[in-house]
Amino acid sequence: MTGTARLILVSLSLGMVPAEGADPPRKAEALLANERPLVIAHRGFSAAAPENTIPSFRLALTAAADLVELDYHLSADGVPIVIHDADLDRATDAVKRWGGAKIRADSKRADELRGLDAGSWFDPRFAGTRLPLLTEALDAIQASGVTLIERKAGPAAGCVELLRKRGLVNEVVVQAFDWAYLRDFHSLEPDQVLGALGPPNARDGRELTDEEKRLDSKWIEEARGTGARLVVWNKLVDRAAVGEAHRRKLKVWIYTVNDPVLAGQMLDLGADGIITDNPALIWKTIALRGMERTKR
């Protein structure tokens, strides 16, 4: 079955029947309309392969993740490259290759970054794995899945242009901790599904307490103001906040959940998606919850 045929079947099951001759709903829209919780692979299947690499993304797709999350920075020559950290030390052999420490991704050209080993740090079996360009990652994921793009650096206009050129507006979801970036993105491409990542660590130069970071109506209203259609939060949520988000037509995704007990707690609150390093574990958790309910 092709990806398009599968998307049509999912859309029909959700009551999203396109008019005769109309195109099926875009992937992001179809997922947002899903009534079951989504399983989202954090940096790919990063419990089993080096994060933010093609092997990790392919394993996530094999594990049937609804979305595959990745992060991107810009190289010194302005090319979006997939890596989480601003520096190269942790997830590549940059220190060994070039010496020094805290070598920033934006201090090297894309061709230099592509020459790094991004797999050996995780396991020798992945020696020689490269940092993918964002375009390469999108090609690998979008063929049979949906990408959750997390912007770490770079202006909104660059990402908008890339998605438009590749016909990927609303074929992916875009998220960011920088809510000014989201507002810029929404002004340029108002139809694109955006996720407001939180909580922020500080505000107005002051570090926030855990209680201030808790998802509440103020954060929800501010997120809506960015043009976001979902809030992506950590475990500092409660049932009232999730309900308030739903009343305001926002979905709630929770990160990064690798414990089945915590996953169950977040699902009990009404979370619409779980972001995890181990999508297979979350699928198992959801399946076991379904079995328990059947027994009652």
Buried (B, 14 or more C-beta within 10 A) or exposed (E): EEEEEEBBEBBEEBEBEEEEEEEBBBBBBBBBBBEEBBBBBBBBBBBBBBBBBBBBBBBBBEBEBBBBBBBBBBBBEEBBBBBBBBBBBEBBBBBEEBEEEEBBBBBBBBEBBBBBBBBBBBEEEBEEBBBBBBBBBBEBBBEEBBBBBBBBBBBBEBBBEBBEEBEBBBBBBBBBBBBEBBBBBBEBBEEBBBBBBBBBEEEEEEEBEEEBBBBBEEBBEBBBEBBBBBBBBBBBBEEEBBEBBBEEEBBBBBBBBBEBEBBBBBBEBBBBBBBBBBBBBBBEBBEEBEEEEEEE
